[in-house]
Amino acid sequence: MHRLRLIPLVALLSACSLISSPPTTTTAPASEPTGTVTSTPATTTTTLPLDAATSSLETVGCDAADDDFRILCEVFDTIRENYVDDVPVEVLAESAVEGVESFAATDQTSDVLVCAVPDVSFSSVCEAIDEADAIPLDGVEAAITGMVAFALDPNSAYLDPQALALAQEDQTGSVDGIGALVNTEDRTTDDPSANPCLLISDTCRMVIVSTFENSPAQRAGLEPGDELEIVDGESVIGMTLDEVTNLVRGPSGSDVELTFLRGAERFTVTITRAAIEIPIADWQVIGDVGYLQLNLFTNNSDEVVHDALRELLDDGARSLIFDLRNNPGGSLDSSVEIASEFLADGLVVKTESPDAEVPYEVRPGGVLTDPSFPVTILVNRGSASASEVVSGALKEAGRAVVIGDNTFGKNTVQQRFPLSNGGAIKVTIARWVTPAGTDFGANGISPDIEADVSLDLTPEEIVAFVNTLTQ
């Protein structure tokens, strides 16, 4: 078996987070859109009447915003100008208030709070910050978090300077931690694994999705479905996924004590963090069947797949099983390149936004464009975003037989906009659909053949199982 290992993790379009590194939904591939914020502040100045017992509160327009409130105006403008859907100003304001009430750390403010508002509706946000006795910056960041979390889709996010620095560090190749993919699950829904939630609670749980081979997490015996409850003696209740992953990751060689719930059993393990090598792909020829497993869509995974396909052909493969199970996605550009390995022409995917439709055409030079060469794609509920782009394109083109379960259902494109405080806001700017126009955001890509392909099967057993379904 051949294996290529790579440290950097790029997964802007993925569905899970890596607790060896920053959350994968916050890292922008180089091939994805990038942008800067151009603020267009409001100029309204208002003074709110307050009870004499409260501190003095003054609201001003964004043109008079100080450093703390400038980012509130920037985020407001960015959402209004770039978010894929039109969100009423009142909804943004209500969500910001909810954020302050949920997240703002409390401390006594100064006697006078000068609060900048991008719209008169945001006067209620100022009142909420004042009533919370929050440090202005804490209150503003809580308002932004609420605006993004409660008014936008789950794939949009606010990254404070620390979270952004960690996300950028992930792309440099420095990935230290325990080597596990995690996600949140909303236990109040019929399908918790398909419904991530914001704040960890009794009904919003943070669970292990998978562990990397020979990682500290795997050696400690962690399993998919294990629920993380305590990190170094601190309960994760009330934290976001970002906050927990930042607690769990740390320098190679340092220890972290984690408490999990597995069924009715609660257990604690001490894990020594390490530099994590992320396996992009495994491939081998079994009989005359090429087996290629792709674990992530990184910036260079298309090069890996291209070379792997050539090697499989050279080694005598006469058909291919392309395993995308539990692949949470990554670079959209990489997914277009990989789909193009199998298609001679046409479209791979289209993105749709309120202002435009952008087609992504097949790129020339694919290794397996011969339509007579049999291709099977394996997917499951953990196959998301870029995995869905590839499986959907090849299925619609009749180029591959898709086997497994319905995929995750993530069809949104995010762009990261820097903020003046050194952080950033990641906003969903478009949705993509298959070449035929199928929106797979709700139910995912449906397989041609429904089957439970166990993750415990060896490659040899997978080939034998697929043969029973396709012959």
N, C-alpha and C positions, 0 to 999 in steps of 0.2 A: 504494500500500500504506500502511496505517495502522500505526503502531507506538507502543506505550506503553512507556516505559522507567521502571524503578523501581530504586532502589539497595538497599533492605532485602531480605535473603534470609531466608525462613522455611521451614525444611524439616525439622521434627522427624520427619516420617514418610518422609523420602527415603532413597535408597540410596547417594548419593555425597557427596563433600565438595567444598567450593569453596576453592581456594587463593588466592582473593582475600579470604577471610574465614574465620572459624572453621568447623570441620566442620559440615555441615548436619544431621547427626544429633544435634547438641547444642543446637539452638536451639528453644525452646518457643514456639509460636504463642500469642497471647493467647487464642485460642479453645479451646486445649487445657486439660486439667485441670492445676491447679497444687496444690501441697501444701506442708506444713511437716512437719518431723520431730518427733515426740514420742518421746523416748528412754525406754525402760523397761529400765534396766540391770540386769544380774544382780548378785547380792550375794556370790557365792562368793569367798573369799580363799584362795589356795593358795601354798605355797612349794615350788619345785621343787628337788630335790637335784641339785647340779651338781658336776662335777669341779673339784678345787681349782685347776686351771690356768686355768679359765675365769673370766670376770667374774661377780660376784654377780648373780643374776637372781631377782626376786621378782614373782609374779603376784598381782593383786588383782582384785576385782570392778569392774564398770563404775561403781558408785556412788563408787568412789575414783579414777576415771580422771583423769589430768591432761589438759591441753589436747591433747597429741599423740595420746593414745589414745582420747579421747572420740569422735572421728569414726569410729574403728573400731567402737565400740559403736553409734553412730548408724546407720552403714551396715548393720550386722548386723540391727538392729531393723527398719530400713526394708525390707530384702529379705524378712525373715521375715513382715512384716505386709502387704506390697503386691505382691510379685512374682507373676506370673500362675501360676507352677507352684510346687509344694512342693519345695524343695531341702533334702535332709538336712543337718543341722548339720555332720556329719562331712565332707560334700562341700565345704561352704563353707570349713571349716578347711583341708582339703587344698589347695583352690584358693588360699587366702591364702598358704600356705607356698610353693606354686609361684610365686606372684607375688613373694614376697620373694627367692626364689632367682633369679628372672629379671630383676627390675627394681631391686632395692634398691641405691642408691649406697652405697659402703662408706667408712667413716671410723671412727676409734676412738671408741667410746662411753665414757660415764662409767663409773666403777667399779661402780656399781649401776644396773641397769636395772629400773625398776618398770613392769611391763607389765600393762595392764588387759585382761581377757578377758571376752567376753560369755557364754562357755560353756567348760566344762572342756576341750572338744576343741581350743580355741584355745591351749592351753598350748604345742602344737607350733609355733604361729606365733611365740610369744615366743622359743622356743628358736632358730627360724630367724633372727629379727632379731638375736638375741644372737650367733649363730655368724657372721652376715654382717658383724659389726662395723659395722652400719649406724647412722647417726644416727637416733634414734627416729622422728622425723617421716618421714624417707625410708622407713624400714622399714614404718611404718603405711600410708603412701600406696601402697607397693608391695604390701602385703597386700590393701588395698582394691582396687587395680587387678586383682590376681590373682583375688580373690573374684568380681568382676564379669565379668572376661574369661573365666575358665575354668569358672565354675559357672553363669553366666547366658547369655542369648542374645546374639548379636552386636550387637543394637540397644540394649542397656543399656550404660551407661558411667559412669565416675567423672570428674568435672570438677574439677580443682584450682582454686583461686581465679583463677589467670591464665586458664585455659581458659574458665571461666565468664564472666569479664569480657569476653573476646573474643567469646564467643557473644552476650552481651547487647549489645555494641557493634555486632554485625552487624544487630541489629534497629533501631538508631538511624538507619541510613542512611549510616554511614561505612564504606564497603567499599573498601579499598585493597589492591591486589595485582596479579596478572598476568592474572586472568580465565579460569580453567580449572576445570572439574569433574574431580575425581580420585576414585579408589577403589583399594582393595587387592584383589589376586586371589591365590587359593591355587592355585598351579600343580601341586599334587599331586592335584587333583580333576579329574573329567571335564569340569566346566564351571567354569573358574576365575572368570569374570566374575560368576557367581552365588554365589560363595563367598568373601566377604571374609575377611581374616585379620588377626591382631593385630599381630605384630612383623614388620617388613620384614626379609626374608632372601633367600637364593638361591631359595627356593621361594615366598616371599610377596612379591609385587611391587606397587609403587605405580605406577599407570598413569593416563595422561590419558584421560578419558572423552569430553570435548568441550571446545571453547573457545568463548567468547562472541564474537559478531561485533565486529570491529574492536578487539578487546582486545589488550594487549601480547602475550599468549600466541599469539593467532592471527597477529599481525604477525610474530612470531618464527618462524613456520612449524611450531609444535607440532601434532601430529596425534593422534587417538585411538589408543591402544595404545602410545604412547611411554612408556617406563619410566624414572622418575626415580631416579637413583642417587646424585648428589652435589649438595649445596647449599652454595655458597660454600666449596668445598674440603672439606666435611665429608660423609662417607659417611652415607647414611640407614639402612644396615644396623643392625638392633637398635632402631630407633625405631618408635614408633607413628604412625599416620596423623595424629593430633592434633599430635604433636611436629614432624612434617615440615611440615604446613600452617602452623604457627606460625613456622617458619623462613622459608618462602617468602614469606608475606605481609609487608607492611611499609608504611611511609609512601609516599604518592604522590611520585614524583620520585626515589626511591632505587633503586639497582641491586641485582640479585641474579644471581649466576652459577649456572647449572644445567647439570648433565650428564645426558644421557638416553641410553638404549639403544633403537635402532629396528632391529629385526631383528638383523643382525650388526654394524650400524654404531653406533658410540658418538660422540656429538657434544656440544659445549658451547656454550651461548648465554648472553649477558648481556642481561637483560631489565630495562627501566626500569619499575618499578611505577607504577600509575596508579589514579585513582578509577574504579571499574568500574560502569558502568550495566548493570543486568541486564534484558534484554528479556523482559517477561512474555508478551506476545502479539503476533502479527502477524495481520492479516486483510485480505481483499480479495474482490471478486466477479470471477470468471472465467467469462465467458459468463453463464449463469444459475446458476452454482454458487458458493456461499459457501465460502471456504476460511479456516479459523481454526486457527492454530497456538498452543498454550499450552505455554510452556516450564517454568513453575513454578506450584505452588499456594501463593501467598503469602496474607497476611491479606486482601488486597483484590482478589485475582485474580477472585473471583466477581463483583465490581462491573465489572471490565474485561470479562469474558465477557458479562455481561448487556448492557452498552452496545454491545459489538461485534456481538452477535446482532441487536439492534435496528437497528443501522446496516446490517448485511448485508441484512436484510429490506427496509429502506427503499431500498437500492440495487438491489433486484430479484432477490435470491437465491431460487431455488425448491427448492434442496436444499443440504445442508451436508456438508462434509468437516471433521471435527474431529480435528486432528493432535496426538496425545499421545506421539509417538515421542520417546524419550530424555528424557521428563519424569520426573524422579526423585521427584516428589511434593511434600509440604508439609503445609499445614493441613488437618486432617480436616474442620473446619467448612466450609472453602471448598469442599471436594470435595462435601459434601452440598448446598450451595447451587448449585453448578454442575450437578450431576446433576438437581436440581430444575428447572432451566431447560427440561428435556426431558420431564419426567414430571408428570402431573396429580395423581397420588396414589400411595399405597403406601409401601414402604420403599426407602431407598437402601442401607442397610447395617445390620448388627447387630454390637455388640461383645459378646464373651463372656469372662467371667472366672470364677474359681471360685465367686464369691459372687453373681453377677448376670448377666443378659443385658439389654443396653440397645439398644432399637431407635432408629434415626435415620430419622424419617419425612420424606417429601417435603414441602418447604416451598412455600407457594402463591406465585403471581406469575411463573411461568416464561414465557419468551418463546416457546419452541418446543414447547409441550405437545401440539400437534395431531399425532396419530399418523400422519396421512397425509403429513406433511412428511418427506421422506427424509433420514436422518442416517447418515453413515458415520464410524466412528472408526478411526484408524490407530494401531497400537501396535507396539512391538518389545520386545526383551529389556531395553531401558533404561527402559521404562515401569513405574514402581513406585508402590507404596503408594496415594496419593490418585488417581493415574492408574488404578490397578486398581479402586478403589472406583467411579469413574465408569463405566469401560468395563464392569465386571461388572454394575452395576445396570442400565445401558441395554441390555446384551445380554440379560439374563434377562427384562427387561420387554418384549422384542421391539421396543424403541424405536430400536435402531441395529444396523447390520451392522458387526461388528468385523473389520478386515482387518490382517494382518501376522503377527507371530510371537508365541509365548507370552510373556507379560509376566514381570517380574522375580520376583514371588512374595514380597512383603513385606506381611504382614497383621497387624502388631503395633502396639499403641498404647503410647507411652511417657509417663511423668509425671516431672517433675523435682522433686526434694526438696532443699531447701537444707540445708547442714551448718554446724555451728558454726564451722568454720575459714574460712568465706567461700566455700567451694566448693559442689558439689552432686553428687547421684547421680541419674542418669536411669535409671529402671527400667521395664521392660515390665510393664504392669498388666493388659493385656487383649489379646485377639485379635479381629479382626473377620472376619465372613463375609458372603457375599452374602445378599440377602433370602431366597433359597431354601436357605440354609445351607451353601453351598459354601465350604470352607476353601481359599483359593488360596495359602496360605503356602508350599506345596512347589513347585508347578508353575506358578503364576501363572494369569492368565486366558487361556484358549484362544480364539483367533480363530475367527470363523465361516468365514473364508476365509484360508487360509495363503498368504502372499505375501511376497516380499522387496521391500519398498518402499525403494529406495535413498535414502540421505540426501543424495545429490548431485542428486536431481531438483529442478527448480524447481517452484513452485506450479502453473504451467500444465501441466508434465509430470505432476505428481501427479494433477491432475484428469483428464487424458487416460488415465492408467494405471488409475485407479479406475473410470472409465467402462467400460474393457474388461473389468473383473472383475464389474461389477454389472449390466451390460445384456445 
